[in-house]
Amino acid sequence: MTLTTKLFSAAAGIALSAGAALAEPAIIYDLGGKFDKSFNESAFNGASRWAEETGESFAEVELQSEAQREQALRRFAEQGLNPIVTTGFSFASVLEQVAPDYPDTTFMIVDSVVDQPNVRSVVFDEHTGSYLVGVMAAMASESHTVGFVGGMDIPLIRKFACGYAQGVKATDPEAEVLANMVGTTPAAWADPVRGSELAQAQISQGADVIFAAAGASGIGVLQTVADEGVMGIGVDSNQNYLHPDNMLTSMVKRVDNSVYDAFSAGESLEPGVVTMGISDEGVGAAIDEYNEGRVTDEMRTALDEARAGIEDGSIEVHDYASDETCDAISF
């Protein structure tokens, strides 16, 4: 059974369930909750897979506010939980401060790099995976107009958008790529109503395929896609099942594997930077029973060629995060 930890208000503090054993692993989910059907849920799935296979338990907590990040990290470390996994770039600055105070604890952060001797940093080549779904979007679009709805307007999400636009443009140079962000604060990850509004606006401008990289806000995007009879692209977790008649694919980002590997390593988890990309199936385009009927032979061939080109270097996908520029799209 999974050991569940709940966070109450900052004033009330953090309450740990009884029975937390020393050296159990722990995971702290980012805002949006572990059942966001996207990034956090992928992390939860990895932790759950480890627990099911080993019969062991883990501690977990869902943040309710920004102020609770440091509190959660310190409380877990003081309880002797190890390793402690944090999901999301927003933990970076707090982890920089907390990790040195607990040198015998190994921490892991997903989606950012923290240069501390007891921290593993896991990052992904989101731009290359997004390029693949951009190829598919361009091939599926009949209007030659596709959309992108991101969550919080940060370089990481622009990295998704830039890779996507490059895949679209490489396949259909005349295509238009519309891009909008839900917001500029962490609340942007949990606003499906705003996500829906942005999707509706893009559809009114002719978009017939929309890629949502917006955490729980993306649920609103994909619901509107289904309601309006166009196609959507999910992110992080395989979201094809959400609207089987309207999902072109999902840009899967194997956060689940990174968490599973960390829990499996336990106290032996090695620090350092780990990058997951196409070659190790860290990112990719999901094809399953829910969308395989819409993935044509031509699309499969184009995907295979794009993957091979990225791996051998004949296709260079510009990483927005490298210089914060992108010629393929306007923000």
TISEDO-158702 format. One record per atom (N, C-alpha, C, O): x, y, z; residue in three letters. Coordinates in pm, whole numbers, plus 50000, padded with zeros to 5 digits. Layout:
REM TISEDO-158702
XYZALA;...
***
This chain:
REM TISEDO-158702
500844988150000MET;500005000050000MET;500885012450000MET;501915012950067MET;500455022249925THR;501185034749919THR;500935042950045THR;499795044650088THR;501995047750103LEU;501865056650218LEU;501555070550167LEU;502375076450095LEU;500405075850201THR;499995088950151THR;500175099450258THR;499795097550373THR;500755110550219THR;500965121950308THR;500155133550256THR;500165136350136THR;499465140450343LYS;498655151750302LYS;499245164650355LYS;499725165250468LYS;499205175050271LEU;499615188350315LEU;498375196350348LEU;497435197150268LEU;498365202250465PHE;497285211150502PHE;497755225450478PHE;498735227650407PHE;497075235050535SER;497465248950513SER;498835251350573SER;499275243950661SER;499505261750526ALA;500845264850577ALA;500805267150727ALA;501745263650798ALA;499705272850774ALA;499595275450918ALA;499505262450995ALA;500055261251105ALA;498805252650938ALA;498625240051007ALA;499865231450998ALA;500095222751083ALA;500685233750895GLY;501905225950878GLY;501645213150802GLY;500575211250744GLY;502635204450802ILE;502535191950727ILE;502295180650824ILE;502975179450925ILE;501315172350793ALA;501045160750877ALA;501435148150802ALA;500945145750692ALA;502305140150861LEU;502725127750800LEU;501905116250855LEU;501625115750975LEU;501515107050767SER;500805095350813SER;501705087050905SER;502915086750888SER;501105080651000ALA;501875072551093ALA;502505060851020ALA;501955055650923ALA;503665056651068GLY;504285044751014GLY;505295047150907GLY;505745037550845GLY;505695059750882ALA;506685062350778ALA;508015055950819ALA;508565059250924ALA;508515047050738ALA;509745039950773ALA;510945047450719ALA;510865054350617ALA;512065045950789LEU;513285052150742LEU;513675046250608LEU;513465034450581LEU;514245054850524ALA;514775051050393ALA;513695047350293ALA;514005041950187ALA;512445049950324GLU;511425049050219GLU;511645060550123GLU;512085071350165GLU;511365058649996PRO;511425069949904PRO;510205078849921PRO;509205075049982PRO;510305090849865ALA;509195100349875ALA;509125108449747ALA;510115110049674ALA;507935113649720ILE;507735122049602ILE;506855133849640ILE;505865132349711ILE;507225145549590ILE;506445157749611ILE;505955162449475ILE;506745165949388ILE;504635162649457TYR;504065166649330TYR;503975181849321TYR;503825188749422TYR;504065186849200ASP;503945201249181ASP;502465205249185ASP;501585196749188ASP;502225218249184LEU;500865223449184LEU;500105217849063LEU;500675216248955LEU;498835215049083GLY;498045208648979GLY;497585194949023GLY;496595189748972GLY;498325188949118GLY;497885176249175GLY;498355164049101GLY;498655164648981GLY;498425152949171LYS;498965140649111LYS;498015134649009LYS;498435126248929LYS;496755138549009PHE;495815133348910PHE;495485143848805PHE;494325145648767PHE;496525150848757ASP;496305161048654ASP;496205155048515ASP;496045162348417ASP;496315141648505LYS;496265134448377LYS;497415138348285LYS;497345136248164LYS;498455144248342SER;499575149048261SER;500885146748336SER;501215135348369SER;501635157348362PHE;502985156548416PHE;503035149748553PHE;503755139948571PHE;502275154948649ASN;502285149248784ASN;501785134848785ASN;502325126448857ASN;500775132048706GLU;500225118548705GLU;501205108648646GLU;501245097048687GLU;502005113148551SER;503055104548497SER;504045100848607SER;504455089348618SER;504425110748689ALA;505335108148801ALA;504695098348899ALA;505355089048946ALA;503435100448930PHE;502705091449021PHE;502675077248965PHE;502845067549040PHE;502465075948835ASN;502405062648775ASN;503735055248790ASN;503765043148813ASN;504835062648776GLY;506135056348794GLY;506345051548937GLY;506855040548959GLY;505955059949034ALA;506075056249174ALA;505185044249206ALA;505585035049278ALA;503975044449152SER;503035033549178SER;503525020449117SER;503375009849178SER;504105021248999ARG;504635009048935ARG;505715002749022ARG;505764990649041ARG;506595011349076TRP;507645006349165TRP;507034999649289TRP;507484988849328TRP;506035005949349ALA;505415000449470ALA;504724987149442ALA;504814977849522ALA;504044986249328GLU;503354973849292GLU;504334962449269GLU;504084951049307GLU;505454965549206GLU;506424955149175GLU;507214950649296GLU;507594938949305GLU;507464959549389THR;508304956349505THR;507524953049631THR;508054946749722THR;506264957249636GLY;505484955649757GLY;505854965549865GLY;505404964549979GLY;506684975249830GLU;507124985449926GLU;506214997649919GLU;505374998749830GLU;506385006750013SER;505565018750018SER;506425031149996SER;507645030650009SER;505775042049964PHE;506465054849949PHE;505605065950007PHE;504385064550019PHE;506245076550043ALA;505525088250093ALA;505265097749977ALA;506075098549885ALA;504165104849982GLU;503835114249876GLU;503085126149933GLU;502445125150038GLU;503175137149864VAL;502485149149909VAL;502105157549789VAL;502845158449692VAL;500935163649797GLU;500455172749694GLU;500465186849751GLU;499795189749850GLU;501225195549688LEU;501305209349735LEU;500005216749710LEU;499305214549611LEU;499695225649804GLN;498535234349789GLN;498935248849765GLN;498105257049725GLN;500215251949790SER;500685265649769SER;502185265749750SER;502865256149785SER;502695276449693GLU;504135278049672GLU;504905277649804GLU;506025272549810GLU;504305282949909ALA;504985284050037ALA;505325270550098ALA;506155269850189ALA;504695259950051GLN;504875246850112GLN;506035238850054GLN;506335227950104GLN;506695244049952ARG;507775236249889ARG;508895233249988ARG;509265221650009ARG;509435243550049GLU;510545241450141GLU;510115233350263GLU;510845224750310GLU;508935236050311GLN;508415228950428GLN;508335213950400GLN;508745205850483GLN;507825210350283ALA;507685196150248ALA;509045189450233ALA;509245178350282ALA;509965196150167LEU;511305190550148LEU;511995188050282LEU;512535177250305LEU;511965197750368ARG;512655196250496ARG;511995185650584ARG;512695177850650ARG;510685185150586ARG;510015175450670ARG;510315161150623ARG;510575152350705ARG;510285158850493PHE;510615145550442PHE;512065141850474PHE;512345130550515PHE;512975151250456ALA;514395148550484ALA;514605145450632ALA;515375136550668ALA;513925152850717GLU;514055150650861GLU;513465137150903GLU;513875131451004GLU;512505132150827GLN;511905119250855GLN;512805107750810GLN;512525096150840GLN;513885110850738GLY;514795100450692GLY;514385094050561GLY;514945083650523GLY;513425099850491LEU;512995094350362LEU;514095096850258LEU;514705107550255LEU;514315086850172ASN;515455087750081ASN;515335077149971ASN;515185065250002ASN;515385081349843PRO;515545094849791PRO;514225102549794PRO;513145096849811PRO;514345115649778ILE;513175124349772ILE;513105130349632ILE;514015137249588ILE;512005127549564VAL;511825132049426VAL;510915144249422VAL;509865144349485VAL;511315154549350THR;510485166449330THR;510165167649182THR;511035165849097THR;508915170749151THR;508485171649012THR;508265186148973THR;507385192849028THR;509045190948880GLY;508835204448830GLY;509975214048857GLY;510615213448961GLY;510205222948761PHE;511295232748769PHE;511145242248887PHE;512125247948933PHE;509915243948935SER;509685253649043SER;510355249749174SER;510455257949265SER;510805237349184PHE;511505233049305PHE;512975237049304PHE;513645235749407PHE;513495241749192ALA;514935243549177ALA;515535252849283ALA;516495248949351ALA;515005264849298SER;515615274349390SER;515525269649535SER;516455271849613SER;514425263249571VAL;514265258149707VAL;515235246649732VAL;515835245749838VAL;515365237949634LEU;516255226449649LEU;517715230749660LEU;518495224449731LEU;518065241249591GLU;519425246749603GLU;519745250249749GLU;520875248549794GLU;518755254949821GLN;518945258849960GLN;518845247050055GLN;519585246250153GLN;517935237750027VAL;517665226850119VAL;518675215450109VAL;519115210250212VAL;519055211649989ALA;519925199949970ALA;521215200350051ALA;521595190150109ALA;521925211850059PRO;523165211950138PRO;522965209250287PRO;523905205150355PRO;521765211450338ASP;521495209150480ASP;521295194350512ASP;521295190550629ASP;521115186050408TYR;520885171750429TYR;521805163750337TYR;521335157250244TYR;523105164050363PRO;524075157750272PRO;523945142650260PRO;524435136850163PRO;523275136250356ASP;523115121650350ASP;521835117550277ASP;521555105650262ASP;521065127350233THR;519835124650158THR;520075127850011THR;520665138149978THR;519615119049924THR;519695121849781THR;518345126849732THR;517305120749758THR;518365137949661PHE;517155143849605PHE;517175142249453PHE;518245140849393PHE;516005142449393MET;515935142749247MET;514935153449206MET;513865154649265MET;515295161049105ILE;514385170949049ILE;514165167848902ILE;515115164648829ILE;512925168848859VAL;512575166648720VAL;512315180148654VAL;511575188448706VAL;512935182348540ASP;512735194248457ASP;513585206248495ASP;513295217448453ASP;514625204248573SER;515545215048602SER;516875209048647SER;516955197248679SER;517915217448649VAL;519225213048693VAL;519605220448820VAL;519625232748824VAL;519905212848923VAL;520375218249051VAL;521765212749075VAL;521955200649088VAL;522735221549080ASP;524145217549091ASP;524535215749238ASP;525165224449298ASP;524135204449294GLN;524495200749430GLN;524975186149429GLN;524475178249349GLN;525925182649515PRO;526505169149510PRO;525555157849549PRO;525875146149528PRO;524385161149603ASN;523425150849641ASN;522095152249566ASN;521045148149615ASN;522165158049446VAL;520955160049365VAL;521125153749227VAL;522115156249158VAL;520145145549188ARG;520065140949049ARG;519085150248976ARG;517965152349023ARG;519515155548863SER;518675164348782SER;518295156948654SER;519165152848578SER;517005155348630VAL;516525148448510VAL;515865158548418VAL;514895165148456VAL;516385159648298VAL;515815168648198VAL;515505160648072VAL;516035149648052VAL;514655166247988PHE;514175159147870PHE;514395167547744PHE;514425179847749PHE;514535160747633ASP;514615167547503ASP;513205169747449ASP;512805163947349ASP;512455178247519GLU;511055180647479GLU;510945185947338GLU;509955183347269GLU;511945193447294HIS;511865199447160HIS;511855188847051HIS;511195190646949HIS;512575177747072THR;512615167446968THR;511315159346966THR;510795156146860THR;510795156147084GLY;509515149247088GLY;508405157847030GLY;507505152846962GLY;508465170847059SER;507455180047005SER;507585181446854SER;506585183346785SER;508795180446802TYR;509005180546658TYR;508225169046593TYR;507585170846490TYR;508295157346653LEU;507605145646597LEU;506095147946588LEU;505485145046485LEU;505485153146696VAL;504035155146691VAL;503705166846599VAL;502595167646546VAL;504645176046580GLY;504435186746482GLY;504365181346341GLY;503555186046260GLY;505195171446310VAL;505125164746179VAL;503745158746158VAL;503145160246052VAL;503245151946262MET;501925145846252MET;500825156246237MET;499895154346160MET;500945167146312ALA;499925177646306ALA;499825183446165ALA;498725185346113ALA;500965186246105ALA;500975191945970ALA;500355182445869ALA;499645186745778ALA;500615169545884MET;500065159745791MET;498575157645810MET;497855154445716MET;498105159545934ALA;496685157445963ALA;495825169645935ALA;494625168445910ALA;496425181445938SER;495665193845922SER;495145195545780SER;495875193745683SER;493885199045770GLU;493285202145640GLU;493235217145616GLU;493125221545501GLU;493325224945722SER;493235239545710SER;494605246045697SER;494705258045671SER;495655238345715HIS;497035243545716HIS;497245253745829HIS;498095262445820HIS;496425252245934THR;496565260546053THR;496465251446175THR;495485244346193THR;497485251846259VAL;497485243646380VAL;497765252646500VAL;498215263946484VAL;497485247446618GLY;497635255646738GLY;498485249146845GLY;498725237046844GLY;498945257646937PHE;499675253147055PHE;499165261247173PHE;499125273547167PHE;498775254447281VAL;498385261147404VAL;499315256247514VAL;499305244447550VAL;500115265347568GLY;501025262047677GLY;500465266247810GLY;499505274047816GLY;501045261247916GLY;500605265048050GLY;501245278048093GLY;500825288748050GLY;502245277248178MET;502945289148225MET;503965293448120MET;504695285148067MET;504005306348092ASP;504895311547988ASP;506325312048041ASP;506755322048098ASP;507045301248021ILE;508425299848067ILE;509235293447953ILE;508655287647862ILE;510555294347958PRO;511375288447850PRO;511095273747826PRO;511125269247711PRO;510825265947931LEU;510555251747912LEU;509355249447821LEU;509415240947732LEU;508285256947840ILE;507085254947759ILE;507285260747619ILE;506745255447522ILE;508045271447608ARG;508385276447475ARG;509255266247399ARG;509245265847276ARG;509995258247474LYS;510805247647413LYS;509895237447344LYS;510185233047233LYS;508795233847409PHE;507795225147346PHE;507265231647218PHE;507255225547111PHE;506825244047231ALA;506195251047120ALA;507135252547002ALA;506735250846886ALA;508385255747030CYS;509365257846924CYS;509645244846849CYS;509695244846726CYS;509815233846921GLY;510035221046855GLY;508835217046772GLY;508995212146660GLY;507655219046825TYR;506405215946754TYR;506315223846624TYR;506045218246518TYR;506555236746633ALA;506465245246514ALA;507495241146408ALA;507205241746288ALA;508675237146452GLN;509685232846355GLN;509235220146281GLN;509465218846161GLN;508605211046355GLY;508105198946290GLY;506995202046191GLY;506925196146083GLY;506115211446230VAL;505035215646140VAL;505605221946014VAL;505235218045903VAL;506515231446030LYS;507055238945916LYS;507915230145825LYS;507935232145703LYS;508625220545883ALA;509425211645800ALA;508555202945711ALA;508985198645604ALA;507335200445755THR;506405191845682THR;505525199845588THR;505215195445477THR;505105211745632ASP;504245220545552ASP;504735234845571ASP;504275241745662ASP;505655239345487PRO;506235252745503PRO;505215264145501PRO;505485274945553PRO;504055261645443GLU;503035272145435GLU;502095272145554GLU;501215280745563GLU;502245262845643ALA;501335261745756ALA;501505273445853ALA;502595279145866ALA;500415276945920GLU;500445287246025GLU;500355280346160GLU;499535271346179GLU;501185284746254VAL;501165279046389VAL;500755289946487VAL;501485299746505VAL;499595288346548LEU;499105297746649LEU;499605293446786LEU;499625281446815LEU;499985302746869ALA;500495299247002ALA;499965308747108ALA;499975320947091ALA;499495302947218ASN;499045310747333ASN;499465303747461ASN;499625291547464ASN;499655311447567MET;499965306147699MET;498815309347794MET;498175319847784MET;498565300147886VAL;497465302147980VAL;497755313748075VAL;496845321348108VAL;499015315148120GLY;499325325848213GLY;500805326748243GLY;501615320048179GLY;501145335048339THR;502545337548373THR;502895333648516THR;504015336148562THR;501965327648587THR;502205323148724THR;501915308248732THR;501325302648639THR;502305301548842PRO;502035287148854PRO;500555283448845PRO;500225271948817PRO;499675293048868ALA;498235290248856ALA;497875286248713ALA;496805280448691ALA;498735289248617ALA;498465285948477ALA;498405270948452ALA;497875266548350ALA;498925263048545TRP;498895248548527TRP;497545242448566TRP;497295230748537TRP;496695250248629ALA;495445244748681ALA;494245253648649ALA;493445256648737ALA;494145257748524ASP;493045266448481ASP;492435261148351ASP;492635266948245ASP;491695249948360PRO;491115244148238PRO;490125253248168PRO;489935252148047PRO;489495262248241VAL;488555271548178VAL;489295280848082VAL;488865282947969VAL;490415286248127ARG;491215294848040ARG;491785286747924ARG;491855291647811ARG;492205274547951GLY;492705266047843GLY;491645264047737GLY;491945264447617GLY;490415261847779SER;489305260147686SER;489075272747602SER;488855271947482SER;489135284147667GLU;488925296847596GLU;489985299047488GLU;489665303547377GLU;491235295847520LEU;492315297647421LEU;492145287947305LEU;492375291547190LEU;491745275747336ALA;491515266047229ALA;490385270747138ALA;490485269747015ALA;489325275847198GLN;488195280647118GLN;488625292147027GLN;488205292846912GLN;489455300947078ALA;489935312146998ALA;490775307346880ALA;490655312546769ALA;491615297446904GLN;492445292146795GLN;491605284946691GLN;491865285946571GLN;490595277746736ILE;489705270846642ILE;488965281046556ILE;488745278846437ILE;488585292246616SER;487885302646540SER;488785308946435SER;488305314946339SER;490115307546453GLN;491065312646354GLN;491485301946254GLN;492365304246170GLN;490855290346262GLY;491085280046162GLY;491895268146206GLY;492085258846127GLY;492375267946329ALA;493185256646375ALA;492335244046382ALA;491255243946442ALA;492825233446322ASP;492105220746329ASP;492915209746399ASP;492475198346408ASP;494095213246448VAL;494885204446535VAL;495505213446642VAL;496125223646609VAL;495355209946770ILE;495905218146877ILE;496695209346975ILE;496195199247025ILE;497905213447000PHE;498815206747094PHE;498715214047227PHE;498965226047235PHE;498335206747334ALA;498205212647467ALA;499355208147555ALA;499495196247583ALA;500175217547599ALA;501265214647693ALA;501055223647814ALA;501805233247835ALA;500025220547892ALA;499555230047993ALA;499145223548124ALA;498365229348199ALA;499655211748154GLY;499265205148278GLY;497775202948284GLY;497165199148184GLY;497175205248400ALA;495745203248415ALA;494925212948331ALA;493775210148300ALA;495495224348295SER;494795233848205SER;494565227648068SER;493625231247998SER;495425218448031GLY;495285211747903GLY;494045203247893GLY;493575200347783GLY;493495199248007ILE;492255191448004ILE;491135199647942ILE;490305194347869ILE;491115212647971GLY;490125221447910GLY;490345223047762GLY;489385223747685GLY;491605223647721VAL;491935224547578VAL;491415212347505VAL;490735213547403VAL;491725200547556LEU;491355188247487LEU;489855185847488LEU;489315179947395LEU;489165190447594GLN;487715189247596GLN;487085197947487GLN;486145193747420GLN;487605209947470THR;487085218847367THR;487385213447228THR;486545214347138THR;488565207847210VAL;488915201347084VAL;487865190847049VAL;487385190146935VAL;487515182547148ALA;486535172047124ALA;485155177847095ALA;484445173347005ALA;484775188047173ASP;483465194147154ASP;483315200447016ASP;482225200446958ASP;484415205746963GLU;484365212846835GLU;484705203846715GLU;484675208246601GLU;485025191346743GLY;485245181846634GLY;486555183446560GLY;486665179346445GLY;487555189446626VAL;488885190146565VAL;489785180146638VAL;489295171646712VAL;491105181046618MET;492005171246677MET;492935177446780MET;493335188946768MET;493255169546881GLY;494135174046987GLY;495375165446998GLY;495405154046952GLY;496375171147061ILE;497615164047092ILE;497865165847241ILE;497945177147290ILE;497985154747312GLY;498215155147455GLY;499695156447488GLY;500535157247398GLY;500005156547618VAL;501385158647658VAL;501725151047785VAL;500865148247868VAL;503005147747798ASP;503585141147915ASP;503055126947930ASP;503715117547885ASP;501895125047992SER;501265111847994SER;500625109347857SER;500375118647781SER;500375096647828ASN;499625093447706ASN;498165096847732ASN;497475089847806ASN;497695107647670GLN;496325112447692GLN;495375108347580GLN;494265113547572GLN;495795099247495ASN;494965095247381ASN;493595090147425ASN;492615091847353ASN;493525083847540TYR;492275077847587TYR;491225088047626TYR;490045084647635TYR;491635100447651LEU;490695110347703LEU;489555113047606LEU;488395113947646LEU;489885114347479HIS;488875117047376HIS;489265108847253HIS;489815114347157HIS;488975095847254PRO;489465086847150PRO;489125090947007PRO;489865087746914PRO;488025098146989ASP;487625102046853ASP;488335114646805ASP;488245118146687ASP;489035121346895ASN;489585134346857ASN;491065136246894ASN;491585147346884ASN;491725125746936MET;493135127046972MET;494005121846857MET;493905110246816MET;494865130646806LEU;495795126546702LEU;496925118346764LEU;497295107846711LEU;497475123146874THR;498555116146945THR;498815123447075THR;498115132947109THR;499825119047149SER;500325125947268SER;501835126147263SER;502465116347224SER;502415137547302MET;503875138347310MET;504245133147450MET;504255140647547MET;504555120347456VAL;504835114347585VAL;506235117947632VAL;507195118247554VAL;506315120747759LYS;507565124447824LYS;507675115347945LYS;506895116548039LYS;508635106247944ARG;508625095248038ARG;509115099048177ARG;510115093848228ARG;508375108248237VAL;508625111848376VAL;508435099548464VAL;509125097848565VAL;507485090948425ASP;507245078848503ASP;508485070148513ASP;508785064748620ASP;509205068648402ASN;510415060448404ASN;511495066448493ASN;512215059248562ASN;511615079748491SER;512635086248573SER;512355084248721SER;513285082248800SER;511085084848760VAL;510725082848900VAL;510895068148939VAL;511415064949046VAL;510465059248852TYR;510625044848877TYR;512105041448896TYR;512455034048988TYR;512955046748811ASP;514395043948821ASP;514965049348952ASP;515805042949015ASP;514515061148992ALA;515015067149116ALA;514615058849237ALA;515425056149325ALA;513355054849241PHE;512885046749354PHE;513585033149355PHE;513885027849462PHE;513835027549237SER;514515014549229SER;515945015549281SER;516435006249345SER;516605026749253ALA;517975028749300ALA;518035030949449ALA;519035027549514ALA;516985036749505GLY;516935039149649GLY;518045048349695GLY;518345058449632GLY;518645044749807GLU;519705053049864GLU;520975053049778GLU;521885060949801GLU;521005044049679SER;522165043549589SER;521995052549466SER;522835052449377SER;520915060149462LEU;520685069049348LEU;521875078349327LEU;522295085349419LEU;522395078349206GLU;523575086449177GLU;523165100649139GLU;522225102549061GLU;523865110649193PRO;523575124549156PRO;524115127549017PRO;524765119148955PRO;523845139748970GLY;524315143848838GLY;523155147048747GLY;521995146348787GLY;523475150348623VAL;522465154248525VAL;522195142548430VAL;523125136848373VAL;520925139248414VAL;520495128648324VAL;519565134748221VAL;518585141248256VAL;519875132748092THR;519025137947984THR;518345126347913THR;518995116847872THR;517035127247900MET;516255116747834MET;515685122147703MET;515055132747701MET;515925114747595GLY;515495119447463GLY;514905108447378GLY;514435098347429GLY;514935110447248ILE;514335101047155ILE;515055087547156ILE;514405077147151ILE;516385087647163SER;517135075247151SER;516845065447264SER;516905053247243SER;516525070447383ASP;516205061547495ASP;514705061747527ASP;514295058047637ASP;513905066147430GLU;512455066747442GLU;512005075347560GLU;510955073047620GLU;512835085447592GLY;512435094947696GLY;511325104047650GLY;510525108847732GLY;511255106547520VAL;510165114347459VAL;509745107347330VAL;510525099847272VAL;508535109947286GLY;508075103847162GLY;506615106647136GLY;505955113347216GLY;506115101647025ALA;504715103146986ALA;503995090047014ALA;504405079446966ALA;502915090747089ALA;502195078747131ALA;501255073747021ALA;500455081346967ALA;501365061046991ILE;500445054346899ILE;499915042046971ILE;500685033247010ILE;498605041446987ASP;497985030247059ASP;496625027246999ASP;496295031946891ASP;495835019147071GLU;494535015047018GLU;493565026647002GLU;492575025446930GLU;493825037747069TYR;492895049047063TYR;493125058046941TYR;492205065046900TYR;494295057846884ASN;494555066946771ASN;495145060146649ASN;495355066746547ASN;495425047246656GLU;496125040846545GLU;495355041746413GLU;495955041246306GLU;494025042946420GLY;493235044146298GLY;493435057446228GLY;493145058646109GLY;493915067546301ARG;494155080646239ARG;495605082646198ARG;495935092346130ARG;496455073646238VAL;497875074746202VAL;498085066946073VAL;498145054746073VAL;498205074245964THR;498325067945833THR;499715061845814THR;500645064545889THR;499815053545712ASP;501125047745679ASP;502125058745647ASP;503305057645680ASP;501645069245581GLU;502525080345546GLU;503055087345673GLU;504215091245680GLU;502185088745771MET;502605094745899MET;503655086045967MET;504655091046017MET;503415073145969ARG;504365063946034ARG;505725064845966ARG;506765065046032ARG;505705065445834THR;506965066545761THR;507665079645793THR;508875080045814THR;506875090545795ALA;507445103545826ALA;508015103945968ALA;509065109945991ALA;507325097646062LEU;507815097146199LEU;509125089346208LEU;510075093546274LEU;509165077946140ASP;510395069946141ASP;511565077646082ASP;512685077146134ASP;511305084845974GLU;512365092645910GLU;512815104146000GLU;514005107146009GLU;511855110446068ALA;512205121546157ALA;513025116546277ALA;514015122646314ALA;512595105446335ARG;513345099846448ARG;514775096546405ARG;515735099946474ARG;514905089946292ALA;516235085946243ALA;517085098246215ALA;518275098446246ALA;516475108446157GLY;517225120646125GLY;517695127946250GLY;518805133246253GLY;516855128246352ILE;517245134746478ILE;518375126846544ILE;519325132746595ILE;518265113646541GLU;519285105346606GLU;520635106246534GLU;521675106346599GLU;520615106746400ASP;521905107046328ASP;522415121246302ASP;523495123146247ASP;521615131046343GLY;522055144946331GLY;521725151646199GLY;522045163446181GLY;521105144546107SER;520755150745979SER;519585160345994SER;519385169145910SER;518805158746099ILE;517755168446134ILE;518155175046265ILE;518295168346367ILE;518345187946262GLU;518695195346382GLU;517475203246430GLU;516975212046360GLU;517005199846548VAL;515855206846605VAL;516385217146704VAL;517025213746804VAL;516115229646675HIS;516625240446762HIS;515955239846898HIS;514735238546908HIS;516755240847001ASP;516285240747139ASP;516095255247185ASP;517065262647201ASP;514845259247204TYR;514565273047246TYR;515335276747371TYR;515785288047385TYR;515485267147463ALA;516135270147591ALA;517615273447575ALA;518225279047667ALA;518205270147461SER;519635272647442SER;519945287447424SER;521005292147465SER;519005294847361ASP;519255309147338ASP;517995317647344ASP;518025329647319ASP;516875311147379GLU;515575317647390GLU;515165324847262GLU;514645336047265GLU;515415318147150THR;514935323047020THR;514285311446946THR;514585299846970THR;513375314946855CYS;512735304646771CYS;512215311246644CYS;511275319246648CYS;512825308046533ASP;512415313946406ASP;511105308046354ASP;510455313946268ASP;510705296446407ALA;509555289346351ALA;508235294246406ALA;507175290746352ALA;508255302146511ILE;506995306046575ILE;507165319446645ILE;508265323046687ILE;506055326746657SER;506065339546728SER;505275338046857SER;504185332346859SER;505825343046965PHE;505145342447094PHE;504575356247130PHE;503965357847235PHE;
***
